[in-house]
């Protein structure tokens, strides 16, 4: 079953970065302060907020520093099945 994807991976990543930037600003934390709090370089945070590019480990560290670990833990926890075959394959 093919699903048409309206957004590119880059667009999804950029929207995630925008949400993180907005959360950081709402909490009145500068990029430099976030860098110190989470141990991710200032350059990596700046690049992430501008482009959406970051490693998963760095994203997790940022989420911990911003108090958003449940959102990371919740990724892919309740993905619906695409077919009965997926249900059968999971039980094997």
GUDOVEX-989233 format. One line per field, with one value per residue: residue number from 1; x, y, z negated of N, C-alpha, C, O, CB in turn. Coordinates in Angstrom, 1 decimal, padded with zeros to 4 digits. Glycine has a CB too. Layout:
! GUDOVEX-989233
gutor: NUM/... .
n.xx: X/... .
n.yy: Y/... .
n.zz: Z/... .
ca.xx: X/... .
ca.yy: Y/... .
ca.zz: Z/... .
c.xx: X/... .
c.yy: Y/... .
c.zz: Z/... .
o.xx: X/... .
o.yy: Y/... .
o.zz: Z/... .
cb.xx: X/... .
cb.yy: Y/... .
cb.zz: Z/... .
This chain:
! GUDOVEX-989233
gutor: 1/2/3/4/5/6/7/8/9/10/11/12/13/14/15/16/17/18/19/20/21/22/23/24/25/26/27/28/29/30/31/32/33/34/35/36/37/38/39/40/41/42/43/44/45/46/47/48/49/50/51/52/53/54/55/56/57/58/59/60/61/62/63/64/65/66/67/68/69/70/71/72/73/74/75/76/77/78/79/80/81/82/83/84/85/86/87/88/89/90/91/92 .
n.xx: 000.8/000.8/001.5/000.9/003.2/003.1/005.0/008.5/011.3/013.2/011.5/009.9/011.7/012.6/010.3/010.1/012.4/011.7/009.6/011.0/012.8/010.8/009.8/012.2/012.5/010.1/010.6/012.5/015.3/018.5/020.3/023.0/022.8/021.2/022.9/025.0/023.5/022.7/024.9/025.3/026.9/027.0/027.1/025.9/023.3/022.5/022.7/020.8/018.4/018.2/018.3/017.2/018.8/020.3/021.8/020.3/021.0/021.9/019.5/017.9/019.3/018.8/016.0/015.9/017.0/015.1/013.0/011.4/011.2/009.3/008.0/010.0/010.3/007.8/007.8/006.9/005.4/002.8/002.0/-000.1/-001.2/-000.5/-001.5/-003.1/-001.1/001.1/000.3/000.3/003.0/004.2/003.6/005.0 .
n.yy: -001.2/002.0/005.2/008.6/011.1/014.3/016.1/016.7/014.9/016.8/019.1/018.2/017.9/020.5/021.8/020.6/021.5/024.2/024.1/023.4/025.6/027.6/026.6/026.8/029.6/030.4/029.6/031.3/030.8/031.1/030.3/029.8/029.3/027.0/025.3/025.0/023.8/021.3/020.1/020.1/021.4/024.9/025.7/023.4/023.6/026.0/025.5/023.4/024.8/026.5/024.8/022.3/020.1/017.6/015.4/012.3/011.7/014.3/015.7/014.3/015.0/017.8/017.7/016.6/018.7/020.6/019.6/017.7/015.0/012.9/013.3/012.4/009.8/008.8/008.6/006.6/004.8/004.1/003.2/002.7/-000.4/-001.3/-003.4/-006.7/-008.5/-007.3/-007.5/-010.2/-010.8/-009.5/-011.1/-013.3 .
n.zz: 000.0/001.0/-000.2/000.4/-000.2/-001.3/-002.1/-002.1/-003.5/-004.4/-004.7/-006.8/-008.9/-009.1/-010.1/-012.5/-013.7/-013.8/-015.7/-018.0/-018.2/-018.8/-021.2/-022.8/-022.7/-023.9/-026.5/-027.1/-026.7/-025.5/-022.4/-023.1/-025.8/-025.8/-024.5/-026.5/-028.5/-027.4/-026.3/-023.5/-020.7/-020.1/-017.5/-016.3/-017.3/-016.2/-013.5/-013.3/-014.0/-011.8/-009.5/-010.1/-010.3/-012.3/-014.6/-015.8/-018.5/-019.4/-019.1/-021.0/-023.4/-023.4/-023.7/-026.3/-027.8/-027.4/-028.6/-027.2/-026.9/-026.9/-024.5/-022.7/-023.5/-022.8/-020.0/-017.3/-018.8/-018.6/-016.0/-013.3/-011.8/-008.5/-007.0/-007.2/-006.9/-008.2/-010.9/-011.2/-010.7/-012.9/-015.1/-014.8 .
ca.xx: 000.0/001.6/000.9/001.5/003.8/003.0/006.2/009.8/012.0/013.8/010.5/009.4/012.8/012.6/009.2/010.5/013.4/010.9/008.9/012.0/013.2/009.7/009.8/013.3/012.3/009.1/011.2/013.5/016.6/019.3/021.0/024.2/022.4/020.8/024.2/025.6/022.6/022.5/026.2/025.4/027.6/026.3/027.0/024.9/022.0/022.2/022.4/019.5/017.3/018.2/018.1/016.5/019.7/020.9/021.9/019.3/021.6/021.8/018.1/017.5/019.9/018.1/014.7/016.1/017.3/013.9/011.9/010.4/011.6/008.2/007.7/010.9/009.9/006.5/007.9/006.6/004.9/001.4/002.0/-001.1/-000.8/-000.9/-002.2/-003.2/000.2/001.9/-000.1/000.7/004.4/004.6/003.4/005.9 .
ca.yy: 000.0/003.3/006.4/009.8/011.9/015.7/016.8/016.0/014.7/018.1/020.0/017.7/018.2/022.0/022.1/020.1/022.5/025.5/023.9/023.4/027.0/028.3/026.2/027.4/031.1/030.6/029.4/032.4/030.2/031.5/029.1/029.5/028.6/025.6/024.5/024.7/022.9/020.0/019.6/020.1/022.6/026.1/025.6/022.4/024.1/027.1/024.8/022.7/025.7/027.1/023.9/021.1/019.0/017.3/013.9/011.9/011.9/015.7/016.0/013.8/015.9/019.0/017.4/016.5/020.0/021.4/018.9/017.1/013.6/012.1/013.4/011.6/008.4/008.5/008.4/005.3/003.8/003.7/003.3/001.8/-001.4/-001.1/-004.6/-007.8/-009.2/-006.7/-008.0/-011.6/-010.8/-009.1/-012.1/-014.4 .
ca.zz: 000.0/001.1/-000.8/001.0/-001.2/-000.8/-002.6/-002.0/-004.8/-004.8/-005.2/-008.1/-009.8/-009.4/-010.9/-013.9/-014.2/-014.1/-017.0/-019.0/-018.4/-019.4/-022.6/-023.4/-022.9/-024.9/-027.8/-027.3/-026.7/-024.3/-021.8/-023.8/-027.1/-025.5/-024.2/-027.8/-029.3/-026.9/-025.8/-022.1/-020.4/-019.7/-016.0/-015.9/-017.6/-015.3/-012.2/-013.4/-013.9/-010.5/-008.4/-010.5/-010.3/-013.6/-014.8/-016.8/-019.8/-019.8/-019.3/-022.3/-024.4/-023.4/-024.3/-027.7/-028.3/-027.3/-029.3/-026.2/-026.7/-026.6/-023.0/-022.0/-023.9/-022.2/-018.6/-016.7/-019.8/-018.2/-014.5/-012.9/-010.9/-007.1/-006.4/-008.0/-006.9/-009.2/-012.1/-011.3/-010.8/-014.2/-016.0/-014.5 .
c.xx: 000.9/000.8/001.6/001.9/003.8/004.3/007.4/010.4/012.6/012.7/010.0/010.5/012.8/011.5/009.4/011.4/012.7/010.2/009.9/012.5/012.1/009.6/011.0/013.1/011.2/009.6/012.3/015.0/017.3/019.9/022.2/023.9/022.0/022.0/024.9/024.8/022.6/023.8/026.2/026.0/026.7/026.0/026.0/023.5/021.6/021.9/021.1/018.3/017.1/017.8/017.3/017.5/020.4/020.9/020.8/019.8/021.5/020.4/017.6/018.1/019.2/016.7/014.8/016.2/016.0/012.7/010.9/010.8/010.5/007.8/008.7/010.6/008.7/006.6/007.7/006.0/003.5/001.2/000.9/-000.6/-001.3/-001.7/-002.3/-001.8/001.2/001.6/000.4/002.2/004.9/004.5/004.3/007.2 .
c.yy: 001.2/004.4/007.6/010.7/013.4/016.5/016.0/015.8/016.0/019.1/019.5/018.1/019.7/022.4/021.7/021.1/023.8/025.3/023.9/024.8/027.8/027.9/026.8/028.9/031.3/030.4/030.4/031.8/030.6/030.2/028.8/028.8/027.2/024.7/024.1/023.6/021.5/019.3/019.4/021.4/023.7/026.0/024.6/022.9/025.1/026.4/024.1/023.7/026.4/026.1/022.6/019.9/018.9/015.8/013.6/012.1/013.4/016.2/015.5/014.6/017.2/018.8/017.2/017.8/020.9/020.8/018.2/015.7/012.7/012.1/012.5/010.1/007.9/008.3/006.9/004.3/003.3/003.9/002.2/000.7/-001.0/-002.2/-005.7/-008.6/-008.6/-007.3/-009.4/-011.7/-010.4/-010.2/-013.3/-014.3 .
c.zz: 000.0/000.6/-000.2/-000.2/-000.6/-001.1/-002.4/-003.4/-005.3/-005.4/-006.6/-009.2/-010.1/-010.3/-012.4/-014.5/-014.6/-015.5/-018.1/-019.3/-019.1/-020.9/-023.4/-023.7/-024.0/-026.3/-028.1/-027.5/-025.4/-023.7/-022.6/-025.2/-026.9/-025.2/-025.5/-028.5/-028.7/-026.4/-024.3/-021.7/-019.9/-018.2/-015.6/-016.2/-016.6/-013.9/-012.2/-013.3/-012.5/-009.4/-008.8/-010.6/-011.7/-013.7/-015.8/-018.2/-020.3/-020.0/-020.6/-023.4/-024.5/-024.1/-025.8/-028.4/-028.3/-028.0/-028.4/-025.9/-026.4/-025.1/-022.2/-022.3/-023.1/-020.7/-018.2/-017.7/-019.4/-016.7/-014.1/-011.9/-009.5/-006.5/-007.5/-008.0/-008.0/-010.6/-012.3/-011.5/-012.2/-015.2/-015.8/-015.3 .
o.xx: 001.6/-000.4/002.8/001.1/004.5/004.6/007.4/009.9/012.5/013.0/009.7/010.1/013.0/011.6/009.0/011.3/013.0/010.1/009.5/012.6/012.4/009.4/010.8/013.4/011.3/009.1/013.0/015.7/016.8/019.9/022.5/024.6/022.3/022.0/025.3/025.3/022.5/023.8/027.1/025.7/025.6/025.0/025.2/022.6/020.4/020.9/020.3/017.4/016.0/017.2/016.8/017.1/020.9/020.1/020.3/019.0/021.1/020.1/016.8/017.4/019.0/016.3/013.9/015.6/015.9/011.6/009.7/010.6/010.6/007.4/008.3/010.6/008.6/005.7/008.3/006.2/003.2/000.4/001.0/000.4/-002.4/-002.4/-001.6/-001.5/002.0/002.5/000.9/002.7/006.0/005.3/004.3/008.1 .
o.yy: 001.5/004.6/007.7/011.0/013.6/017.4/014.8/016.4/016.3/019.8/020.4/018.5/020.1/023.3/022.4/021.5/024.5/026.3/024.5/025.2/028.6/028.8/027.3/029.4/032.2/031.1/030.3/032.2/030.3/029.2/027.6/027.9/026.3/023.6/022.9/022.7/020.5/018.2/018.7/022.4/023.4/026.3/024.8/022.6/025.2/026.9/024.1/023.4/026.7/026.4/022.0/018.8/019.8/015.1/014.4/012.5/013.6/016.9/016.2/014.9/017.7/019.6/017.7/018.1/021.7/021.3/018.2/015.2/011.7/011.1/011.9/009.3/006.7/007.8/006.0/003.1/002.2/004.6/001.1/001.0/-000.4/-002.0/-005.6/-009.2/-009.4/-007.5/-009.8/-012.5/-010.9/-010.2/-014.2/-015.2 .
o.zz: -001.0/000.9/-000.2/-001.0/000.4/-000.4/-002.4/-004.4/-006.5/-006.3/-007.5/-010.3/-011.3/-011.1/-013.3/-015.7/-015.6/-016.2/-019.2/-020.5/-020.0/-021.7/-024.5/-024.8/-024.8/-027.3/-029.1/-028.4/-024.3/-024.4/-022.8/-025.5/-027.7/-025.7/-025.7/-029.1/-029.5/-026.0/-023.8/-022.2/-019.3/-017.7/-014.6/-015.4/-016.1/-013.2/-011.2/-012.5/-012.1/-008.4/-007.9/-010.9/-012.2/-013.1/-016.6/-019.1/-021.4/-020.9/-021.3/-024.4/-025.6/-024.9/-026.5/-029.4/-029.2/-028.0/-028.7/-024.8/-025.6/-024.5/-021.3/-021.3/-022.8/-020.0/-018.8/-017.5/-019.7/-016.3/-014.4/-011.1/-009.3/-005.5/-008.5/-009.0/-008.6/-011.4/-013.4/-012.3/-012.7/-016.2/-016.7/-015.2 .
cb.xx: -001.0/002.0/000.9/000.5/005.2/001.8/006.1/010.8/013.1/014.5/009.3/009.2/014.2/012.6/007.9/011.1/014.5/010.0/008.1/013.2/013.5/008.4/009.9/014.6/011.8/008.0/011.8/013.2/016.6/020.4/021.3/024.9/021.3/019.8/025.1/025.8/021.2/021.5/026.4/024.0/028.6/027.0/028.3/025.2/021.9/023.4/023.6/019.4/017.4/019.5/019.5/015.4/020.8/020.1/023.2/018.9/023.0/022.5/017.2/018.0/021.4/017.9/014.1/017.3/018.4/013.6/011.2/010.5/012.4/006.9/007.9/012.4/009.7/005.6/009.3/007.9/004.8/000.4/003.4/-002.3/-001.4/000.3/-001.4/-004.3/000.8/001.8/-001.7/000.3/005.0/003.8/001.9/006.3 .
cb.yy: 000.0/003.5/006.5/010.5/011.5/016.3/017.3/016.8/013.6/018.7/020.0/016.2/017.8/022.7/021.4/018.7/022.8/025.8/022.6/022.5/027.6/028.0/024.7/027.3/031.7/029.6/028.0/033.3/028.7/032.5/029.4/030.8/029.5/025.6/025.4/025.9/023.4/020.0/018.2/019.9/022.3/027.4/025.2/021.1/024.7/028.0/023.8/022.0/026.8/027.7/023.4/020.7/019.2/018.0/013.5/010.4/011.4/016.5/015.5/012.3/016.1/019.6/016.1/015.6/020.7/021.7/019.8/017.9/013.0/012.5/014.8/011.9/008.2/009.5/008.9/004.8/004.4/004.4/003.0/002.5/-002.8/-000.8/-005.0/-008.8/-009.0/-005.2/-008.0/-012.4/-009.9/-007.9/-012.6/-014.5 .
cb.zz: -001.2/002.6/-002.3/001.9/-001.6/-001.4/-004.1/-001.1/-004.7/-003.6/-004.2/-008.1/-009.2/-008.0/-010.4/-013.8/-013.2/-013.0/-016.9/-018.7/-017.0/-018.7/-022.7/-022.5/-021.6/-024.7/-027.9/-028.4/-026.9/-024.6/-020.4/-024.1/-027.8/-024.3/-023.4/-028.6/-029.3/-025.8/-026.4/-021.4/-019.3/-020.1/-015.4/-016.7/-019.0/-015.1/-011.9/-014.8/-015.0/-010.2/-008.0/-009.5/-009.2/-014.7/-015.4/-016.5/-019.9/-018.7/-018.1/-022.4/-024.1/-022.0/-023.6/-028.0/-027.5/-025.9/-030.2/-024.9/-027.9/-027.4/-022.6/-022.5/-025.4/-022.4/-018.1/-016.2/-021.1/-019.0/-013.9/-012.2/-011.3/-006.3/-005.2/-007.5/-005.5/-009.2/-012.2/-010.0/-009.8/-014.6/-016.0/-013.0 .
